[in-house]
Amino acid sequence: MRRSERARVVLLDDADRILLFSLRNEDGSSRWFQPGGGLQPGETHEQAALRELREETGLTDVALGPEVWRGRPWTAVWSGVEYEVWQRYFLVRVPAFEIDTSGFEEVEGASITGHRWWTLAELTATTDLLRPAELPELIENLLADGPPAEPITVAG
């Protein structure tokens, strides 16, 4: 099994909405997750988070905030290879802006089915699959208490 290090961005706008991207599950339901992806050779998690944010949203010149969450490792199979996936989540606060996905890599363009800004109430009410699974509670705590002193372990 190979290890896959990933960086994700908890992107919150000035209205306390979080940006999520979606994939279509095999059963037709949607799965929503934060911008981000795998580290390139020699890249730190922080560098990967900023690169992925630029590629997936068009956002540049942002100040990367603290690491707020660390995902428990999970396994996935890509192109017949099994990976153990380790994710770190970094906070970024920005004014609301129009998302530019023109920097998507080919695989992202083929698999990502949409994006939107979510309020806490919308996260709490949705029946769609959210990643991490406890996202509404995590966002509620982040908005109420600010970033934790140390990253919180989350599911995925």
C-alpha positions as CSV (number, residue, x, y, z in Angstrom):
1,M,0.0,0.0,0.0
2,R,1.3,3.5,-0.9
3,R,0.9,6.5,1.3
4,S,-0.9,9.6,-0.2
5,E,-0.3,12.9,1.6
6,R,-3.0,15.5,0.8
7,A,-3.7,19.1,1.7
8,R,-7.2,20.6,1.9
9,V,-8.4,24.1,2.5
10,V,-11.3,25.1,4.7
11,L,-12.2,28.1,2.7
12,L,-14.6,30.5,4.5
13,D,-15.9,33.7,3.1
14,D,-16.9,36.9,4.9
15,A,-20.5,35.6,5.3
16,D,-19.1,32.5,7.1
17,R,-20.0,30.2,4.2
18,I,-17.7,27.3,3.2
19,L,-16.8,26.4,-0.3
20,L,-17.3,22.8,-1.2
21,F,-16.8,20.8,-4.4
22,S,-19.0,17.8,-5.4
23,L,-18.6,14.3,-6.9
24,R,-21.3,12.0,-8.0
25,N,-21.4,8.7,-6.0
26,E,-22.2,5.4,-7.7
27,D,-25.7,5.5,-6.2
28,G,-26.3,8.9,-7.8
29,S,-26.0,10.9,-4.6
30,S,-23.5,13.8,-4.1
31,R,-20.4,13.9,-2.0
32,W,-19.1,17.3,-1.0
33,F,-15.5,18.2,0.1
34,Q,-13.0,21.0,0.4
35,P,-10.6,22.2,-2.3
36,G,-7.3,20.4,-2.2
37,G,-5.4,17.4,-3.4
38,G,-2.2,15.5,-3.3
39,L,1.3,16.8,-2.6
40,Q,3.7,17.0,-5.5
41,P,7.3,15.7,-5.0
42,G,9.2,18.0,-2.6
43,E,6.1,20.1,-1.8
44,T,5.0,20.8,1.8
45,H,1.4,20.5,2.9
46,E,1.2,24.3,3.0
47,Q,2.6,24.7,-0.5
48,A,0.2,22.1,-1.8
49,A,-2.8,23.8,-0.2
50,L,-2.0,27.1,-1.8
51,R,-1.3,25.5,-5.2
52,E,-4.5,23.5,-5.1
53,L,-6.5,26.5,-4.1
54,R,-5.1,28.5,-7.1
55,E,-5.8,25.6,-9.5
56,E,-9.3,24.8,-8.2
57,T,-10.6,28.3,-7.5
58,G,-8.4,30.8,-9.2
59,L,-7.6,32.4,-5.9
60,T,-4.1,33.8,-5.5
61,D,-2.2,35.9,-3.0
62,V,-4.0,34.5,0.1
63,A,-2.7,34.0,3.6
64,L,-2.8,30.4,4.6
65,G,-4.2,30.1,8.1
66,P,-3.4,27.4,10.6
67,E,-3.9,23.7,10.2
68,V,-7.3,23.1,11.9
69,W,-7.9,19.4,11.3
70,R,-6.0,16.2,10.5
71,G,-7.9,13.3,8.9
72,R,-7.7,9.8,10.2
73,P,-6.1,7.7,7.4
74,W,-8.4,5.9,5.0
75,T,-7.8,3.7,2.0
76,A,-8.6,4.2,-1.6
77,V,-7.8,2.5,-4.9
78,W,-6.8,4.6,-7.9
79,S,-5.8,3.0,-11.2
80,G,-5.5,-0.4,-9.5
81,V,-3.2,0.9,-6.8
82,E,-4.2,0.9,-3.1
83,Y,-3.3,4.0,-1.1
84,E,-3.5,5.0,2.5
85,V,-4.7,8.7,2.4
86,W,-3.6,11.2,5.0
87,Q,-5.1,14.7,4.9
88,R,-4.4,18.0,6.6
89,Y,-6.9,20.8,6.5
90,F,-5.8,24.5,6.6
91,L,-8.1,27.5,7.3
92,V,-8.3,30.4,4.8
93,R,-10.7,33.4,5.3
94,V,-11.5,35.5,2.2
95,P,-14.1,37.9,0.9
96,A,-16.7,36.3,-1.3
97,F,-15.5,35.8,-4.9
98,E,-16.5,34.1,-8.1
99,I,-14.9,30.7,-8.4
100,D,-12.7,30.1,-11.4
101,T,-12.2,26.4,-12.2
102,S,-10.3,26.9,-15.4
103,G,-7.1,25.6,-13.7
104,F,-8.6,22.2,-13.0
105,E,-6.4,19.2,-13.9
106,E,-8.0,16.8,-16.4
107,V,-9.1,14.3,-13.8
108,E,-10.7,17.1,-11.7
109,G,-12.6,18.4,-14.7
110,A,-13.8,14.9,-15.5
111,S,-14.9,14.0,-12.0
112,I,-16.0,17.2,-10.1
113,T,-19.7,17.8,-10.8
114,G,-20.1,21.2,-9.1
115,H,-19.2,23.7,-6.4
116,R,-21.1,26.0,-4.1
117,W,-20.8,28.1,-1.0
118,W,-22.6,26.5,2.0
119,T,-24.0,28.2,5.1
120,L,-23.9,26.3,8.4
121,A,-27.7,25.9,8.3
122,E,-27.4,24.3,4.8
123,L,-24.7,21.9,5.9
124,T,-26.8,20.9,8.9
125,A,-29.9,20.3,6.8
126,T,-28.3,18.4,3.8
127,T,-28.7,14.7,3.3
128,D,-25.8,14.7,0.9
129,L,-22.5,13.0,2.1
130,L,-20.1,15.6,3.5
131,R,-16.4,15.1,4.0
132,P,-15.3,15.0,6.8
133,A,-18.6,13.4,7.9
134,E,-18.8,15.7,11.0
135,L,-18.4,18.9,8.9
136,P,-21.4,20.8,10.3
137,E,-20.2,20.4,13.9
138,L,-16.6,21.2,12.9
139,I,-17.6,24.4,11.1
140,E,-19.9,25.4,14.0
141,N,-17.0,25.0,16.4
142,L,-14.6,26.8,14.1
143,L,-17.0,29.8,13.7
144,A,-17.8,30.0,17.5
145,D,-14.3,29.3,18.9
146,G,-11.8,30.1,16.1
147,P,-9.0,27.8,15.1
148,P,-8.0,25.1,17.7
149,A,-4.5,25.4,19.4
150,E,-3.7,22.0,17.8
151,P,-5.2,20.3,14.8
152,I,-8.3,18.2,15.6
153,T,-8.5,14.6,14.4
154,V,-11.4,14.1,12.0
155,A,-12.9,11.2,10.0
156,G,-11.0,11.4,6.7
